[in-house]
Amino acid sequence: MSAYAYGAVLLLAYSVGHCSVIVATGMSTELVQRFLNWNEQSKGVAVLKVICGALVILGGIWLI
């Protein structure tokens, strides 16, 4: 494989990886909107707070 072809393949791989994140973000707007519509009485908020709290505690223990 020539250096030009190798460079083109690397550029293509980078482009696909970079753009796939942007496309996935654009396609998940409905999911994000559902999270934004949560209020304090939603069960999902309570579960998310517990999970995030546990992750923070585990991260603190890991750093110690």
MMTF fields as JSON, N, C-alpha, C and O atoms, coordinates in Angstrom:
{
  "mmtfVersion": "1.0.0",
  "mmtfProducer": "UNKNOWN",
  "numBonds": 255,
  "numAtoms": 256,
  "numGroups": 64,
  "numChains": 1,
  "numModels": 1,
  "chainsPerModel": [1],
  "groupsPerChain": [64],
  "chainIdList": ["A"],
  "bondAtomList": [4, 2, 8, 6, 12, 10, 16, 14, 20, 18, 24, 22, 28, 26, 32, 30, 36, 34, 40, 38, 44, 42, 48, 46, 52, 50, 56, 54, 60, 58, 64, 62, 68, 66, 72, 70, 76, 74, 80, 78, 84, 82, 88, 86, 92, 90, 96, 94, 100, 98, 104, 102, 108, 106, 112, 110, 116, 114, 120, 118, 124, 122, 128, 126, 132, 130, 136, 134, 140, 138, 144, 142, 148, 146, 152, 150, 156, 154, 160, 158, 164, 162, 168, 166, 172, 170, 176, 174, 180, 178, 184, 182, 188, 186, 192, 190, 196, 194, 200, 198, 204, 202, 208, 206, 212, 210, 216, 214, 220, 218, 224, 222, 228, 226, 232, 230, 236, 234, 240, 238, 244, 242, 248, 246, 252, 250],
  "bondOrderList": [1, 1, 1, 1, 1, 1, 1, 1, 1, 1, 1, 1, 1, 1, 1, 1, 1, 1, 1, 1, 1, 1, 1, 1, 1, 1, 1, 1, 1, 1, 1, 1, 1, 1, 1, 1, 1, 1, 1, 1, 1, 1, 1, 1, 1, 1, 1, 1, 1, 1, 1, 1, 1, 1, 1, 1, 1, 1, 1, 1, 1, 1, 1],
  "groupList": [{"groupName": "MET", "atomNameList": ["N", "CA", "C", "O"], "elementList": ["N", "C", "C", "O"], "formalChargeList": [0, 0, 0, 0], "bondAtomList": [1, 0, 2, 1, 3, 2], "bondOrderList": [1, 1, 2], "singleLetterCode": "M", "chemCompType": "L-PEPTIDE LINKING"}, {"groupName": "SER", "atomNameList": ["N", "CA", "C", "O"], "elementList": ["N", "C", "C", "O"], "formalChargeList": [0, 0, 0, 0], "bondAtomList": [1, 0, 2, 1, 3, 2], "bondOrderList": [1, 1, 2], "singleLetterCode": "S", "chemCompType": "L-PEPTIDE LINKING"}, {"groupName": "ALA", "atomNameList": ["N", "CA", "C", "O"], "elementList": ["N", "C", "C", "O"], "formalChargeList": [0, 0, 0, 0], "bondAtomList": [1, 0, 2, 1, 3, 2], "bondOrderList": [1, 1, 2], "singleLetterCode": "A", "chemCompType": "L-PEPTIDE LINKING"}, {"groupName": "TYR", "atomNameList": ["N", "CA", "C", "O"], "elementList": ["N", "C", "C", "O"], "formalChargeList": [0, 0, 0, 0], "bondAtomList": [1, 0, 2, 1, 3, 2], "bondOrderList": [1, 1, 2], "singleLetterCode": "Y", "chemCompType": "L-PEPTIDE LINKING"}, {"groupName": "GLY", "atomNameList": ["N", "CA", "C", "O"], "elementList": ["N", "C", "C", "O"], "formalChargeList": [0, 0, 0, 0], "bondAtomList": [1, 0, 2, 1, 3, 2], "bondOrderList": [1, 1, 2], "singleLetterCode": "G", "chemCompType": "PEPTIDE LINKING"}, {"groupName": "VAL", "atomNameList": ["N", "CA", "C", "O"], "elementList": ["N", "C", "C", "O"], "formalChargeList": [0, 0, 0, 0], "bondAtomList": [1, 0, 2, 1, 3, 2], "bondOrderList": [1, 1, 2], "singleLetterCode": "V", "chemCompType": "L-PEPTIDE LINKING"}, {"groupName": "LEU", "atomNameList": ["N", "CA", "C", "O"], "elementList": ["N", "C", "C", "O"], "formalChargeList": [0, 0, 0, 0], "bondAtomList": [1, 0, 2, 1, 3, 2], "bondOrderList": [1, 1, 2], "singleLetterCode": "L", "chemCompType": "L-PEPTIDE LINKING"}, {"groupName": "HIS", "atomNameList": ["N", "CA", "C", "O"], "elementList": ["N", "C", "C", "O"], "formalChargeList": [0, 0, 0, 0], "bondAtomList": [1, 0, 2, 1, 3, 2], "bondOrderList": [1, 1, 2], "singleLetterCode": "H", "chemCompType": "L-PEPTIDE LINKING"}, {"groupName": "CYS", "atomNameList": ["N", "CA", "C", "O"], "elementList": ["N", "C", "C", "O"], "formalChargeList": [0, 0, 0, 0], "bondAtomList": [1, 0, 2, 1, 3, 2], "bondOrderList": [1, 1, 2], "singleLetterCode": "C", "chemCompType": "L-PEPTIDE LINKING"}, {"groupName": "ILE", "atomNameList": ["N", "CA", "C", "O"], "elementList": ["N", "C", "C", "O"], "formalChargeList": [0, 0, 0, 0], "bondAtomList": [1, 0, 2, 1, 3, 2], "bondOrderList": [1, 1, 2], "singleLetterCode": "I", "chemCompType": "L-PEPTIDE LINKING"}, {"groupName": "THR", "atomNameList": ["N", "CA", "C", "O"], "elementList": ["N", "C", "C", "O"], "formalChargeList": [0, 0, 0, 0], "bondAtomList": [1, 0, 2, 1, 3, 2], "bondOrderList": [1, 1, 2], "singleLetterCode": "T", "chemCompType": "L-PEPTIDE LINKING"}, {"groupName": "GLU", "atomNameList": ["N", "CA", "C", "O"], "elementList": ["N", "C", "C", "O"], "formalChargeList": [0, 0, 0, 0], "bondAtomList": [1, 0, 2, 1, 3, 2], "bondOrderList": [1, 1, 2], "singleLetterCode": "E", "chemCompType": "L-PEPTIDE LINKING"}, {"groupName": "GLN", "atomNameList": ["N", "CA", "C", "O"], "elementList": ["N", "C", "C", "O"], "formalChargeList": [0, 0, 0, 0], "bondAtomList": [1, 0, 2, 1, 3, 2], "bondOrderList": [1, 1, 2], "singleLetterCode": "Q", "chemCompType": "L-PEPTIDE LINKING"}, {"groupName": "ARG", "atomNameList": ["N", "CA", "C", "O"], "elementList": ["N", "C", "C", "O"], "formalChargeList": [0, 0, 0, 0], "bondAtomList": [1, 0, 2, 1, 3, 2], "bondOrderList": [1, 1, 2], "singleLetterCode": "R", "chemCompType": "L-PEPTIDE LINKING"}, {"groupName": "PHE", "atomNameList": ["N", "CA", "C", "O"], "elementList": ["N", "C", "C", "O"], "formalChargeList": [0, 0, 0, 0], "bondAtomList": [1, 0, 2, 1, 3, 2], "bondOrderList": [1, 1, 2], "singleLetterCode": "F", "chemCompType": "L-PEPTIDE LINKING"}, {"groupName": "ASN", "atomNameList": ["N", "CA", "C", "O"], "elementList": ["N", "C", "C", "O"], "formalChargeList": [0, 0, 0, 0], "bondAtomList": [1, 0, 2, 1, 3, 2], "bondOrderList": [1, 1, 2], "singleLetterCode": "N", "chemCompType": "L-PEPTIDE LINKING"}, {"groupName": "TRP", "atomNameList": ["N", "CA", "C", "O"], "elementList": ["N", "C", "C", "O"], "formalChargeList": [0, 0, 0, 0], "bondAtomList": [1, 0, 2, 1, 3, 2], "bondOrderList": [1, 1, 2], "singleLetterCode": "W", "chemCompType": "L-PEPTIDE LINKING"}, {"groupName": "LYS", "atomNameList": ["N", "CA", "C", "O"], "elementList": ["N", "C", "C", "O"], "formalChargeList": [0, 0, 0, 0], "bondAtomList": [1, 0, 2, 1, 3, 2], "bondOrderList": [1, 1, 2], "singleLetterCode": "K", "chemCompType": "L-PEPTIDE LINKING"}],
  "groupTypeList": [0, 1, 2, 3, 2, 3, 4, 2, 5, 6, 6, 6, 2, 3, 1, 5, 4, 7, 8, 1, 5, 9, 5, 2, 10, 4, 0, 1, 10, 11, 6, 5, 12, 13, 14, 6, 15, 16, 15, 11, 12, 1, 17, 4, 5, 2, 5, 6, 17, 5, 9, 8, 4, 2, 6, 5, 9, 6, 4, 4, 9, 16, 6, 9],
  "groupIdList": [1, 2, 3, 4, 5, 6, 7, 8, 9, 10, 11, 12, 13, 14, 15, 16, 17, 18, 19, 20, 21, 22, 23, 24, 25, 26, 27, 28, 29, 30, 31, 32, 33, 34, 35, 36, 37, 38, 39, 40, 41, 42, 43, 44, 45, 46, 47, 48, 49, 50, 51, 52, 53, 54, 55, 56, 57, 58, 59, 60, 61, 62, 63, 64],
  "secStructList": [7, 7, 2, 2, 2, 2, 2, 2, 2, 2, 2, 2, 2, 2, 2, 2, 2, 2, 2, 2, 2, 2, 2, 2, 2, 2, 2, 6, 2, 2, 2, 2, 2, 2, 2, 2, 6, 7, 7, 6, 6, 7, 2, 2, 2, 2, 2, 2, 2, 2, 2, 2, 2, 2, 2, 2, 2, 2, 2, 2, 2, 2, 2, 7],
  "xCoordList": [0.859, 0.0, 0.903, 1.836, 0.624, 1.459, 1.156, 0.147, 2.039, 1.876, 0.624, -0.036, 0.291, -0.907, -2.18, -3.117, -2.2, -3.365, -3.522, -4.635, -2.414, -2.439, -2.95, -3.758, -2.481, -2.94, -4.427, -5.146, -4.885, -6.304, -7.16, -8.235, -6.698, -7.435, -7.49, -8.531, -6.382, -6.386, -7.326, -8.052, -7.322, -8.213, -9.679, -10.531, -9.965, -11.321, -11.772, -12.901, -10.901, -11.242, -11.506, -12.449, -10.673, -10.875, -12.201, -12.95, -12.493, -13.72, -14.956, -15.912, -14.943, -16.09, -16.278, -17.404, -15.206, -15.3, -15.79, -16.616, -15.294, -15.678, -17.138, -17.884, -17.528, -18.896, -19.924, -21.069, -19.554, -20.517, -20.973, -22.129, -20.099, -20.486, -21.485, -22.46, -21.251, -22.152, -23.515, -24.551, -23.52, -24.774, -25.533, -26.751, -24.844, -25.503, -26.113, -27.2, -25.425, -25.954, -27.215, -28.199, -27.184, -28.347, -29.541, -30.684, -29.285, -30.382, -30.961, -32.053, -30.259, -30.738, -31.397, -31.482, -31.865, -32.475, -33.752, -34.058, -34.506, -35.734, -35.405, -36.093, -34.366, -33.951, -33.52, -33.888, -32.75, -32.306, -33.497, -33.53, -34.466, -35.646, -36.431, -36.97, -36.498, -37.187, -36.472, -37.123, -35.128, -34.383, -34.632, -34.754, -34.707, -34.936, -36.34, -36.56, -37.284, -38.663, -38.904, -40.001, -37.885, -38.056, -38.236, -37.725, -38.967, -39.061, -38.635, -38.279, -38.673, -38.181, -39.012, -38.509, -40.271, -41.116, -40.92, -41.45, -40.175, -39.979, -39.11, -38.117, -39.498, -38.713, -37.34, -36.355, -37.281, -36.006, -34.965, -33.778, -35.391, -34.459, -33.861, -32.66, -34.676, -34.185, -33.175, -32.138, -33.489, -32.578, -31.267, -30.187, -31.36, -30.162, -29.295, -28.069, -29.91, -29.145, -28.418, -27.27, -29.076, -28.443, -27.264, -26.199, -27.454, -26.378, -25.195, -24.046, -25.477, -24.395, -23.684, -22.46, -24.441, -23.823, -22.916, -21.82, -23.383, -22.555, -21.284, -20.213, -21.392, -20.199, -19.204, -17.995, -19.695, -18.803, -18.09, -16.888, -18.829, -18.223, -17.184, -16.086, -17.525, -16.568, -15.324, -14.209, -15.516, -14.37, -13.482, -12.257, -14.097, -13.322, -12.54, -11.382, -13.165, -12.473, -11.319, -10.24, -11.552, -10.506, -9.295, -8.154, -9.535, -8.437, -7.686, -6.498, -8.372, -7.691, -6.784, -6.107],
  "yCoordList": [-1.17, 0.0, 1.231, 1.326, 2.154, 3.341, 4.29, 4.155, 5.236, 6.203, 7.049, 7.423, 7.353, 8.147, 7.37, 7.918, 6.104, 5.279, 5.089, 5.128, 4.886, 4.729, 6.01, 5.956, 7.138, 8.421, 8.628, 9.13, 8.237, 8.375, 7.481, 7.892, 6.273, 5.359, 5.913, 5.839, 6.463, 7.052, 8.251, 8.409, 9.085, 10.248, 9.811, 10.411, 8.777, 8.255, 7.693, 7.934, 6.952, 6.378, 7.476, 7.383, 8.516, 9.633, 10.326, 10.656, 10.545, 11.239, 10.452, 11.027, 9.162, 8.325, 8.337, 8.461, 8.213, 8.226, 9.555, 9.595, 10.641, 11.969, 12.271, 12.789, 11.955, 12.26, 11.338, 11.747, 10.114, 9.193, 9.705, 9.504, 10.356, 10.934, 12.07, 12.186, 12.897, 14.005, 13.476, 13.994, 12.467, 11.89, 11.227, 11.378, 10.504, 9.858, 10.892, 10.683, 11.99, 13.057, 13.655, 13.887, 13.901, 14.457, 13.527, 13.977, 12.24, 11.271, 11.019, 10.463, 11.412, 11.129, 12.338, 12.403, 13.293, 14.486, 14.167, 14.83, 13.167, 12.791, 12.273, 12.605, 11.471, 10.955, 12.09, 12.121, 13.013, 14.155, 14.988, 15.451, 15.183, 15.966, 15.306, 15.995, 13.976, 13.283, 13.525, 13.708, 13.529, 13.829, 15.262, 15.523, 16.187, 17.579, 17.816, 18.772, 16.975, 17.127, 16.524, 16.648, 15.867, 15.314, 16.44, 17.543, 16.152, 17.099, 16.391, 15.212, 17.098, 16.531, 15.349, 14.531, 15.233, 14.129, 12.863, 11.808, 12.952, 11.793, 10.752, 11.083, 9.492, 8.411, 8.323, 7.967, 8.647, 8.582, 9.52, 9.194, 10.688, 11.649, 11.075, 11.204, 10.453, 9.862, 8.747, 8.65, 7.923, 6.823, 7.388, 6.911, 8.397, 9.007, 9.645, 9.55, 10.298, 10.9, 9.847, 10.048, 8.736, 7.656, 7.076, 6.841, 6.846, 6.278, 7.239, 6.828, 8.519, 9.5, 9.639, 9.766, 9.616, 9.682, 8.492, 8.643, 7.309, 6.115, 6.195, 5.798, 6.705, 6.843, 7.84, 7.62, 8.93, 9.912, 9.298, 9.493, 8.562, 7.912, 6.89, 6.846, 6.059, 5.073, 5.736, 5.251, 6.847, 7.576, 8.121, 8.093, 8.621, 9.113, 8.012, 8.203, 6.854, 5.71, 5.264, 4.926, 5.264, 4.86, 5.794, 5.334, 7.1, 8.057, 7.963, 8.28, 7.529, 7.372, 6.165, 5.832],
  "zCoordList": [0.0, 0.0, 0.0, 0.797, -0.884, -0.97, 0.182, 0.875, 0.365, 1.447, 1.234, 2.203, -0.009, -0.288, 0.05, 0.629, -0.312, -0.015, 1.494, 2.019, 2.176, 3.63, 4.295, 5.223, 3.822, 4.343, 4.093, 4.957, 2.9, 2.57, 3.462, 3.898, 3.735, 4.608, 6.031, 6.684, 6.512, 7.847, 7.918, 8.9, 6.903, 6.864, 6.814, 7.468, 6.043, 5.964, 7.318, 7.745, 7.982, 9.28, 10.303, 11.088, 10.295, 11.208, 10.908, 11.827, 9.643, 9.252, 9.668, 10.19, 9.445, 9.82, 11.337, 11.819, 12.075, 13.536, 14.064, 14.976, 13.506, 13.955, 13.607, 14.438, 12.41, 11.961, 12.599, 12.793, 12.929, 13.533, 14.896, 15.268, 15.638, 16.923, 16.707, 17.449, 15.708, 15.412, 14.956, 15.374, 14.116, 13.632, 14.781, 14.876, 15.644, 16.782, 17.72, 18.259, 17.911, 18.759, 18.149, 18.85, 16.863, 16.191, 16.214, 16.291, 16.148, 16.124, 17.51, 17.624, 18.556, 19.908, 20.554, 21.78, 19.768, 20.353, 21.108, 22.099, 20.668, 21.376, 22.779, 23.744, 22.885, 24.187, 25.1, 26.274, 24.572, 25.369, 25.816, 26.956, 24.945, 25.297, 26.425, 27.29, 26.422, 27.517, 28.843, 29.871, 28.83, 30.054, 30.503, 31.7, 29.562, 29.914, 30.446, 31.189, 30.086, 30.55, 31.929, 32.473, 32.504, 33.843, 34.847, 34.657, 35.917, 37.016, 38.297, 38.274, 39.389, 40.642, 41.127, 41.898, 40.698, 41.143, 40.304, 40.652, 39.22, 38.348, 39.042, 39.69, 38.895, 39.487, 38.826, 39.473, 37.542, 36.826, 37.395, 37.405, 37.873, 38.46, 39.734, 39.972, 40.54, 41.787, 41.5, 42.157, 40.526, 40.175, 39.624, 39.974, 38.771, 38.194, 39.267, 39.203, 40.257, 41.348, 42.171, 42.567, 42.427, 43.198, 42.429, 43.0, 41.131, 40.31, 40.249, 40.414, 40.012, 39.942, 41.28, 41.325, 42.366, 43.684, 43.955, 44.495, 43.574, 43.757, 42.918, 43.378, 41.69, 40.842, 41.42, 41.345, 41.994, 42.617, 43.817, 43.998, 44.629, 45.795, 45.359, 45.913, 44.36, 43.871, 43.287, 43.481, 42.57, 42.034, 43.142, 43.028, 44.221, 45.347, 46.02, 46.389, 46.185, 46.789, 45.894, 46.382, 44.581, 43.637, 43.746, 43.7, 43.89, 43.975, 45.288, 45.354, 46.333, 47.637, 47.551, 48.523]
}
